[in-house]
Amino acid sequence: MGDPFGLEMAKVRQKELLREAEERRITRSLRRLRHGVKGGSEEPAEPDGVEVRWGLVGDERAVADLLELNGLPRWISFEDRFVVVEKDGKVLGAVRYRTESKRLILGLLVVDPWAGEELLARALYRGAGELARELGVHEVVASASRARYPGMSGYRRRGRSWRLDVRRLPGAKGESLPLRGTLQG
């Protein structure tokens, strides 16, 4: 008779799934090596030659193209303000922002999928903290992200959002600023 419960097919399928999982693991480790690794940990290095800055009027078309690449409507780029990351004069990613009293609030993140999403997202969130300090803002709030890029960039989870205390960022001379309410300040 045959295999009434399909056990043989289940074993074959299980072997295929294990082989696919092993291939994904190898691909993931090769991708980490290709992007660079800091100090032997699995944390990717910062991308070289990228600049994070406030978006300009001329960046609207590039941000619109990024939105379209990510399946979002282009008109968002013409109505909102963005912090952008660029390399060699080309905008590779952007995060929407708005300001409140002593706060910079980050929203929608769009990145060129072929340029390395994780590295650019981390650079954007770190750069937004530095731009906020220049602006005199005390706190950066990032909306909840499934990918946890703000958490990888030094933000702390509070409730449903990620927060970065700009006063805790290293100073211009590479020193930490004194923390309010601690033994340092």
C-alpha positions in Angstrom: 0.0 0.0 0.0 1.7 3.4 0.2 2.4 5.8 3.0 -1.1 6.6 4.4 0.0 9.5 6.6 2.5 11.1 4.3 5.4 10.5 6.7 7.9 10.1 3.9 6.9 13.4 2.4 7.0 15.1 5.8 10.6 13.9 6.3 11.6 15.2 2.8 9.9 18.5 3.5 11.7 18.8 6.9 15.1 18.2 5.3 14.3 20.9 2.7 13.3 23.4 5.5 16.5 22.6 7.4 18.6 23.1 4.3 16.9 26.4 3.6 17.4 27.6 7.1 21.1 26.8 6.9 21.4 28.7 3.6 19.7 31.7 5.2 22.1 31.6 8.2 25.1 31.4 5.9 23.8 34.2 3.7 23.2 36.4 6.8 26.7 35.8 8.1 28.2 36.6 4.7 26.2 39.8 4.5 27.5 40.9 7.9 31.1 40.2 6.8 30.5 42.1 3.5 29.2 45.2 5.3 32.0 45.1 7.8 32.1 44.1 11.4 33.1 46.2 14.5 35.5 44.5 16.9 34.5 41.0 16.2 30.8 41.5 17.3 28.0 41.0 14.8 27.2 44.7 14.9 27.7 46.2 11.4 30.1 49.0 10.9 29.0 52.5 10.0 28.8 53.1 6.2 31.7 55.1 4.8 31.2 58.5 3.2 27.6 59.1 4.2 26.4 62.5 5.4 23.2 63.0 7.5 21.7 66.5 7.1 18.4 68.4 7.1 16.5 67.9 3.9 16.5 70.8 1.4 13.9 71.9 -1.2 16.0 70.2 -3.9 15.8 66.9 -2.1 12.0 66.5 -2.5 12.2 64.7 -5.8 14.9 62.2 -4.5 12.7 61.6 -1.4 9.7 61.1 -3.6 11.6 58.5 -5.6 12.5 56.7 -2.3 8.9 56.8 -1.2 7.8 55.3 -4.5 10.4 52.6 -4.3 9.0 51.7 -0.9 5.4 51.6 -2.2 4.3 54.9 -0.7 2.7 57.9 -2.4 5.1 60.5 -3.8 3.1 63.5 -2.5 4.3 62.9 1.1 7.8 64.3 0.2 6.3 67.6 -0.8 4.2 68.1 2.3 6.6 67.0 5.1 10.1 67.7 6.2 12.9 65.1 6.2 16.3 64.4 7.6 18.2 62.8 4.7 21.3 60.6 4.4 23.3 61.0 1.2 26.4 59.4 -0.3 28.3 60.9 -3.1 25.6 63.6 -3.6 22.8 61.0 -3.9 20.0 60.8 -1.3 19.8 57.1 -0.1 17.4 57.5 2.8 15.2 59.8 4.7 13.2 60.0 7.9 10.2 62.3 8.3 10.4 64.8 11.3 8.6 67.5 13.1 9.6 69.7 16.0 7.8 70.5 19.3 9.1 72.4 22.3 12.5 70.9 23.1 11.7 67.8 21.0 12.5 66.4 17.6 9.9 63.8 16.6 10.9 61.3 13.9 8.4 59.4 11.9 8.3 57.5 8.6 11.7 56.0 7.5 12.4 55.3 3.8 15.6 53.9 2.6 16.8 52.7 -0.8 16.5 48.9 -0.4 19.6 48.2 -2.5 21.9 50.5 -0.5 21.8 48.6 2.8 18.7 49.4 4.8 20.1 48.6 8.3 23.3 50.6 7.9 21.6 53.7 6.5 18.7 53.6 9.0 21.2 53.5 11.9 23.2 56.3 10.4 20.0 58.3 10.0 18.9 57.8 13.6 22.3 58.6 15.0 22.6 61.7 12.7 19.2 62.9 13.8 20.4 63.0 17.4 23.4 65.1 16.4 21.3 67.4 14.3 18.9 67.8 17.3 21.8 68.8 19.5 22.8 71.5 17.0 19.1 72.7 17.1 19.1 72.9 20.9 16.6 70.1 21.3 16.8 68.0 24.5 15.0 64.8 23.3 14.5 62.9 20.1 11.4 60.7 19.9 11.2 58.0 17.2 8.0 56.2 16.4 7.9 52.4 17.0 9.7 50.5 14.4 9.4 46.7 13.8 13.1 46.6 12.7 14.3 48.2 16.0 16.8 50.5 14.2 16.4 53.3 16.8 17.4 50.8 19.5 20.5 49.8 17.6 21.3 53.5 17.3 21.3 54.3 21.1 17.7 55.1 21.6 15.9 53.7 24.6 12.4 52.1 24.5 9.8 54.1 26.5 6.2 53.0 26.1 5.4 52.7 22.4 8.2 54.9 21.1 12.0 55.2 21.2 13.7 58.1 23.0 17.1 59.6 22.8 18.3 62.1 25.5 20.5 64.4 23.4 22.2 65.7 26.5 23.8 62.2 27.0 25.4 62.3 23.5 29.2 62.7 23.5 30.2 66.4 23.3 32.0 68.1 20.5 35.4 67.1 21.9 34.4 63.5 22.3 33.5 63.8 26.0 30.2 63.0 27.5 28.2 66.0 28.7 27.3 66.0 32.4 24.1 64.2 33.1 21.5 66.2 35.1 20.6 64.5 38.4 23.6 62.3 38.5 26.9 62.4 40.4 28.5 63.8 37.2 26.6 67.0 37.2 
